[in-house]
């Protein structure tokens, strides 16, 4: 990851079983909607396999800089996804935002 890039991740569990059709739809829709936002790069939909956490999935992406991160958060598609899907279908979550450490 290059300096000043932000790796934004949200790890979460849904209100549905991990194998439910609703889960598949949420993950597919999330990827489609969020990758359509300008500045979103290297988007991944992830499934948790560690027994050390109780989150089931993750969305991970990179953004070029703080301005791109702010634009993503304020984008109408992101805002609508959060209001219409995230707040109604996600049971619990944690957001993580990283920048590279200069050594």
Beta strands, then each sheet from edge to edge (+ up, - down):
strand 1: 6-14
strand 2: 41-47
strand 3: 57-63
strand 4: 90-98
sheet 1: 2+ 3- 1+ 4-
end
